[in-house]
Amino acid sequence: MTAAIELRKINKSFGAVHANKNIDLVVGKGSIHGIIGENGAGKSTLMSILYGFYTADSGDILIDGKVVTVSDSRTAISLGIGMVHQHFMLVDTFSVLENIILGAEGGGLLSGGTDKARKELARLDAEYGLKVDPDALIGDLPVGLQQRVEILKALYRGAEVLILDEPTGVLTPSEADHLFRILEVLKNQGKTVLLITHKLREIMAITDTVSVMRRGEIVATRKTSETSMEELAELMVGRRVLLTVDKGTAAPGAPVLKVENLTVTDARGVTVVKDVSFEVRAGEIVGIAGVSGNGQSELLETLAGIRRPKSGTVTIGSEVLDLAHHPVDAAGMRAKSVGHVPEDRHRMGLVTSFAEYENAILGYHDDPAYSKGLFLNIAAIKEAARGEIAKYDIRPPNPMLKTANFSGGNQQKIVLAREIERDPSVLLIGQPTRGVDIGAIEFIHKRIIELRDAGKAILLVSVELDEIRSLSDRVLVMFDGRIVGERLPTADEGEIGLLMAGVDDARSAAQH
């Protein structure tokens, strides 16, 4: 095998943290090579070294067998390395063509550069099937096409090696399938693809070889055809991991949360939730599937008391709330036994500069168990935090540690413990395992099922369709602010994917 990229004894430290330890990696030319690992395993650091964002403390980078120095991303591009970031680096108000030539305009007069770019885009479309209207505004394109523009940007600059960082996080299943077909074409044309993902199913579907990172080291490299998701999960975590959610049949009771004709506008006056109605019963998990940005976030925030709707009613138990005319804030919703695990734990769920024990009571500091008149009972708060740490296996088990110093999975456990331990009747959960290690995912999923079996009404929002289908008893699909269909979790993935893409086929009329 001819190596397109070879890394030898790469080391990188940030203070006391040894992010990459003696990394040896060989990536075959014309192959798709996957890199997986838990959060903090060192994947992003390693790719940032290869793309010139960081400089290794020691070690060598070889491209086509020659030792090179990658001092910055411009050097990486000149060496034929392109990168498609998880969060696209595009200017929404520019056209496709303008974004592609940005930084590579080709001289003071743009006309010659744009003519050349149009011809090159036509060639790339013919060769790789990457068709995009060069005059379309980026802001008007769906995320699948925006990602295609990022790939075109890299190829336009002559990339022979393409790094993709979590490329399917914002794609529908059909868009992800189309991306994989593009990657196969790129591989067949001799390009080399490095795929960073936490989705083992994708690794098995698209890669030729996979390397597993754990605690800054590469602990294994396997031919994909000779491994399994179970083995890869065990290599990532260092122990056996249950990949499927073990749950019995739900026994739903009476409706606990009922939403009727809810409409929400954002700060710009744009309607983001459009006449939505549904109910969640006791002992039931209702999942909302959809590509990010289709109103799910605003719906959760409204039900949690963070946003005020334009119209509609919300019923909790037997109490009907007209939130448009008589708003209830987040504290008021908590008092009505509604718990909320926000989608963005850093922005809305935690104060990362606070200690763990302080975050453990955010929003519940008025609880009599934690207060002595005008003062907080710090000893009682710390004791409660220690109990939650033990129960939820939060590591390190130190309530005095600043929350910023916990991993993503342990930060998520802090938020979950805080909300669950208040024993809410309704639990709103947004992106329960976003940025969470595979071991913590297993723990969180089991805890959510236990809550359902204890009779809680759970509304679950996740961009991970596998997660929605694994956990939910019923699946609602949101597109453009509306509920466009309801399915059982056993429904065909492609059928749910069509609804997520706004395709209302004949089957979507039937409610399953």
N, C-alpha and C positions, 0 to 999 in steps of 0.2 A: 504494500500500500504506500503510495506517495503521500507525504504529509503536506497539507496546505499550511497548517499551523502546528508549531511545536513549542511547548513551554517547558523549560527545564529549571527545576529547583527555585520556583518563584516564591518569594517571601514578602509579606507586607504586614506591618504593624501600625496600629494607631495607639500611641501611648503603650499601656500595658496589654492591650488587646492584640493578639497575634491573629490577624484576619485570614491570612494565607500562609500555610506552612509547607515549605518544600514541595510545591505543586509541580508534578510532572504530568503533562497532557499532550497527546498526539491526536490531531484531528485530520482524518483522511481527506484528500482532495476529492471533490465531487460526491460528498456524503452529507447526511443530516445527522449531526452529533448532538444528543441531548445532554444537558447538565441539570441535575436535580439535587435538592437538599433542603433541609429545614431553614427557617429564617435564621440569619446569623451564621450560616454554614460557610459563607465566603464566596458565594456564586457571583454576586453583583460586583464585589471588589475585584475578583479575578477578571471579569469582563471589562471592568473600568480600566484595569491595567492594560489589557489588550487594545482597548480603544483610545488610550492616551489620557483618560481623565485622571488617573493616578500613575505614579512611577513606582515600580517595584523597588523594595529595599535591596534585593539581591535576586540573581537568577537571569536567565536569558530567554528572549523571544526569538523564534526562528520563523520566517515566512519563506516558503518554498526552499527550505534548507539553508537559508542565509540568516545569520544573526543580525537583528535590526534593533534600533533604539526608537521606541514610540514615545516621543516626548509630549505630544498633545494630539487632539483628535484630528487636526488638519494633517499631521504626519500619518496618522492611521489611515485616513482617506487616501492619501497619496500612495500608501502601500497596498491599497486595494481592499481595505476593511471598511465595511459599512455597518451601521447599527440602527435598528428600529426600536425606539424606546417604548416602554410600557405606556407612558403619557406622551402623546404625539407632540413633536416639535414643529408645529405648523402655525401659520398666521391665518386666522379665520377669515379676515377681510381681504386676503390676497387670493388670486386665482390659483388653480392647480399649477399652471405653467410658471407663475411668479414664485410659488413656493419651491418648485423643483430647481429653478436656476438661482435661487437666493444664495448668495455667497459664491456662486460660480457663474456670474453673468457674462463673463467673456469680454471685458473691456469697458471703456467709458460709454460707448453707444450701445444701447440695449437691443436695437432692432436686429443686428446680426446675431446676437446671442439667442434671441427668442426664435428666430427662423431656424437656427441650428437645433434648438431644443425641440421644436415641433417635429422636425424630421427624426430626431433621436427617439422621441416618445412614440412616434409611429413605428419605428423599428422595434422598440422594446415591446410594444403591444403585439406586433406580428410574431416576435420570437417567444414571448412568455405569456401572452394572453392577459396582459395587464392593462385593460382598456379603461381609461378615464377621460372625461371631457376636459381638455386642457384649459378651457375658458370658464369652467364652473368655479364658483367661489367655494373655498374649503368649508366655510360655515354652513353651506347648503348641502353638503355631502353627508350621507350616513357614515358611521364609524368604520364600516368595512371598507368603503372606498377611501376614506382618509388614510387608513393603514396601507392601502395599495399605493397611495401617493408617497408615503414614507419609503416603501420598498423601491418605487421608481426613483426617488431622490438618490438613494444609495447606488442603484444601478447606473443612473445617469453620471454619477461621479466615478464610475469604473470599478465598483465593488466586485471582487471575486469571492470574498468571504463576507457573509451576512450574519450579523448577530441579532437575534430576536429575543427581547426580554418580555416574558409573559404575554405573548402576542394575542391570545384568545380571550383575555379578561373582559373585553368589552364587545365581544362578537356573539351573534346568535349561532346556534349549531350549524345552520346552513352556511353562514359566513365563515365559520371556522373550517368547515369542509372545503369551501372554495379556497381558503388560504392554503390548506394542505395540498390541494391540487397544484397551486402555484409553486409551492416549495418543491414538489416532485418535479415539475417542469424545470425549475432552476437547477436542481440536482442533475437532471438528465442532460442539461446544457453545460455541465461541468462546474457549476457554482458550488460553493461549500457553505453549509448552513449550520450555525451554532444556535441551538434552541434552549432557552432557559425557561422552565415551566415547573409548576408544582403539581400539574395534572398528570398523574401516572397513565391515565387512559390515552392521552395525547402522545406521550413518550412511546407507548407500545404501538400506536397507530402509524406514526410518521417517521421515527428515527431509525437509523441503521445501527448506531452505537450509542450507549448511554454511560455517562460517568456520574458517580454518586459522591457528593461532598458532605462531610460531617465535621463540624468543629474546625473548619479551616483547612481540612485535608481532603484529598481524593482517596476514598476508602475502597473504591471498586470501579472498574470499567468493564462493561459487558456488551457483547453483541446483543442487540435487542431481541433477536429471534431465539436467543438461548437463555432468556431470563423471564421473569413474571412480575406482575404488579406487587404480589406478596413479597417476593424476594427484595425488590427495590425498596419497598416501604420499610422492611426490616433493616436493610442497609442504611437507610436515611436516619432511622431513629435509634438503632442499636438494640432493638427488641422486636418481638412479634407484634404486629398491629392489626386490629380488626378493621378491614376496609369497607365492609358492608354494615349498614345500620340494622341492628337486631331489634325488631319491634313486633309486637303482637297486633292484633286487629283492634282498632279504636272502638270505644263504647261511648259515643258522644251523648251528652245530655241536653238540657235546655240551652237556648241561645244566651250567651253572656255578653257578647258584643254584637251590636247591630248597627250598621251604617246605611243610611238612606239618603239618596240623591245628594251626595256630598260633592261640592264644587269648591275648588281652591284656586286662587290666583297668587302669582308671586309678586315680588317687589316692583317688577316692571309692568304689572297689570296683565300679564299673560296668564291665561287659564291653563293650569298644569294638572289639575285633577278635575275630570269632567263627568258630573252626574253619576258618581260611583255608589253602588249599593251592594251589600253582601252581609253575611252574618258568620260569626264564629261561635261554636257551641262549647260547652264544658267538656273537657276530655277529648279535644280535637285540635289538630294542627292544620291550619289553613295557610298554604304557601302562596306567595305572589311571585310569579315568574315574569321576567321581562328584562330587556336590555337596559342598562343603567340610563337614567335620564327620561324615563317615560312616566313619571309621576309617582313612583313608589316611595321615594324619599319624602316628598311633600305630604303624601298620605299618612305615613308613619308619624311625621312631625305634628300633623294636625291632630291625630288621635292621641298623641302624647301631651297635647296642650301647648306646644311650642309655636304653632301657626294658628291663625284665626281663619276659618273658612269663609267663603262668600255666601254659601247657603248649604242647607242640608241639616240632618239631625244625626246624633250618635246616641245610642241607647246602651247603657252599662247596667246589666241586671234588669231592673224594672224602671230605672231612672232615665227619662228622655232628656237629652241636652240639646238645646238650640245654641250651638257654639258661635254661630254668626252674630246673633243678637245678644247673647249672654255668655261671653267667652269664659272659659275655665283655663287657668294657666297650668304649667307643668306641676306645680305643687298641688293644685286642686285635683288634677287627674291622679296623682299619686295617692291623695286622700280618698279617692274613689276606687282604690285597689287596682290601679293600672300601673304595671311596671314597664320600663322602657330601656332596652339595650340599644343605644343609638348606632347608626351605621358607621359613623366616624368616631371612634373612641377617643382620639386625641382632641378633636374639636369640640365634642359635646359630652363625652363620657368621663373624662378624667382631667385633673389639673396635674400635669406631669411633674411640676416642681414641688407638689405636695408629697408628703410621706404616704405610704400605703394605707396606714390606719386612718388618715384624714380623707383619702379618696373613698374609703370603705363606708363613710356615712354621708357623702355628698347628696344633698337633697333630703336627707333624713336626720339632719342634725337637731331638729326640734323634737325628736322622739324622746319621751320621758326617760327612757333607759340610758340616754346619753347626756342628759343635762341636769344641772343642779341650780335651779333658779336661773340667774342670768349667765351662769358659767357652764361650760361643757365638762362632763365627767370624763376626763382624759383616760383615767385608769380603766373605766368601763368600756370606752371605745377601743382601747388597745386590746383588752381581753376579748371583745367580740371579734376584732380583726384577726387575732390569733386563731380563734375557732374557725373562721372562714378560710384562713390560710390552710389549716389542716384538712378541712372538709373538701376543699377544691384543689388541693395539691398545688398551691401557688408557690413558685420557687423564684428566688430563695425565700425561705420562711421567715422573713424579717419585716415586721410591720413598720419599722422605723425607716426603712429604705425608701428613697425617693422613687416615685412610680416611673420616672423616666428611665431608671436603671433596670427595669424588668423587661423581659422579651415581649414581643407582641402577643404571644399566646397567653402569657401570664398576666399581662395587662387586661386582656379580654376576660380572663377568669375573675379578675378583681371586679370588673363591671358586672359580670353575670352573678357573682356571689352577692354583691350589694343589692341587686334587684330581686333575685330569687328568694333570698333569705327574709324578705319582707312579706312573703306569702301572698302575692297579688292574685286576684281572680283572673285578670287579663294580663298577658305578657306580650308586649310588642318587641320583636327581635329583628334588628336590621343587620344583615351581613354577619351572621354569628361567628364565622370562621375566616373572615377577611384577614389576610396576612398572618395566618396562624399556622403553627407547625402541625405536621400530620399526627403526632401523638396527642396534642391538645385538641385537635379536631375530633378524634375518637372520644375523648372525655366529654367535650361539649355536646356532641350528638347524643351520647348516652344520657346526659343530664336533661336535655330537652325532652327526650322520650319519657323519662321518669316523671317530669312535670305533667306531661299529657296524661299519663296513667294515674296521676294524683288528682285529675279532674280540672286542670287549668285550661283556659281557653287561650290558645297561642296563635298569634298572627306573625308569620315568618316571611321576611323579605330577603332574597339572596339573588345575586347575578349568576350564581353557580347552579345550573339546571340540574346537575346530578344531585346536589344537596337538597334542592327543593323536592325532587322526586323521591329521594331516600327518606326524608323526614315527614313529608306532608301526608295528610289523609285526603285532602282535596287541594287541587291546584287551580288558582285563578291566574289568568294571564293579562298583564297590562301592556297596552300599546297606546302611545300618544294620549296619556292621561285617562284612558277608559279601560274598563274591564271588558276584554274582547272575547273571552271564553272561559269555561270551566271544564276541567278534566280530572279524571282520576290519575294518581301518580303513575299508574301502570300504562297510561296511554303512550302511544308511539312518540319517541323523542322528536322525530321529524314533524309530526303533527303539531306538537307544542311549539316547536321552532318556527313553523309557519305563522302561528298566531303571534309569536313574539316579534316577527318581522312585519306584522300588520296584514298578512295575507289571510283573508276571510274565505277559506275554501268551503266546499259544501258541507264538510263534516262539522265545521265550527258552529253551525246553527243548532246542532243537537247538543244539549247539555248533558254531560255524562256524570 
